[in-house]
Amino acid sequence: IIGKDCAVSVINRTQSRSISMAKQFEGVGKVGVILPEQLAEDLNHFDMIINTTPAQVDQIPAFLPQKADLQQTYCYDIGYANTYTPFLDWALQHQAKAVADGLGMLVEQAALSFTLWHQVPVNTAPVLTLLQETQRQ
């Protein structure tokens, strides 16, 4: 979660893992560690929420509040599926400014790998468009 008070705020189920992850972001500015039970109901001070929980396809992360105003918050889920993930559904229900899933990241990583291996650049726009059209059918 990226907020105004910190460059990055890390939320994890355990404090030791939160601290370990937070250390990886020390170079970007002030890093905060928040335990799930410390997360306030009011999420408007976060510019972006990035969901990386392994359970993203099955359920909404338990630490997300039932009440939230996300009108100024971008929500991104690294997962992707034929429909919105439960996290993105939650974000849309709470009027997120915009939502996106990890399909674009998957396509860009694949294109970069292909380019590195074959020295052939890939135009990802038509690939992503085709996958998104197929995904929503």
Secondary structure, 3 states (H helix, E strand, C coil): CEECCCCEEEECCCHHHHHHHHHCCHHHCCEEEECHHHCCCCCCCEEEEEECCCCCCCCCCCCCCCCCCCCCCEEEECCCCCCCCHHHHHHHHCCCCEEEECHHHHHHHHHHHHHHHHCCCCCHHHHHHHHHHHHCC
